[in-house]
């Protein structure tokens, strides 16, 4: 839904604005932080997919797996932003 999708838009806007305003800085920053930024992106995708599909399934075992995926998708970006 629009509530959690809007929370990740800032990441795309920040990357696009950095690329448009400072192309050399963008190239330097993203080449050095390629792996952490890729892992952040993958974690946010996993989090979004888990939010979407968790409510559509009634199986408790699968819902718990989606809960774990939501936790991982929330923890990994916070950890990597702090470490990188």
N, C-alpha and C positions, 0 to 999 in steps of 0.2 A: 504494500500500500504506500501511499504518499508520505506517511509519517516517517518510516525508517529509510525510505529511499532518499528523502531530502537530506538526511544526515550524512550521506556519503558524497553528495554533489560538491561539497566544498573541496574535496580532494581533487576532483577533476578540474574544477575552476582554478585551484591553486597551481596545478601542473600546467594548464593552458596559459594562464596569465604569466607564469614564470617563463615559459617558452616564448611568448610574444614579446615580453619586455626585456628579457635578458638571455638571449640565445646561448652566449658563451658560458654563462653561469649555469644555465640549465644543462648543457652538455657535460660540464665538469661535475655538477652535483649528481646527476642521474647515472653517470658512468661509475662514480665511486660508491653509490648506494643502490646499485641495480638489484642485488640479491635481497636486501631488506625490503625495498619497495615492491618487488615482485611478490614476496611472501605476504606483505601487508595487503596487496591487491587480491591475492588468492584467498586469504583469510576473510576479507570483507565479502567476497563472492560466496564463499561457503556459508558465512553468517546469513546473508540475504536469502540464499536458497533454503537454508534450514528454517528461517522464519516463515517463508512462503509455504513449504510443504508440511511443516509440523502440524498445522491446524487441519490439514486435509486428510490425515490418517488417524484411525481409531486404535491401532495396535499400540499398546503401552510400551512394548520393548523398542519399537521403532521410534516412538516419540521421545524416549529417553536418549536414544542415539542422536536425535536431532537436538535435544537439549545440550548434550555434550558438544556437538558441532557449533551450536550458538555460543557456548562458553569459550571454546577454542577460538572461534572467529571474532570474539570480543577481546580475549586476552592477548592474542598474538600481536595485533596492531598496537595495543597499548605498550606491550613489552618492547617491540621493535622501535617504536617512536622514541622510547626512553633510552634504549641502548644505542641505537644508530644516531 
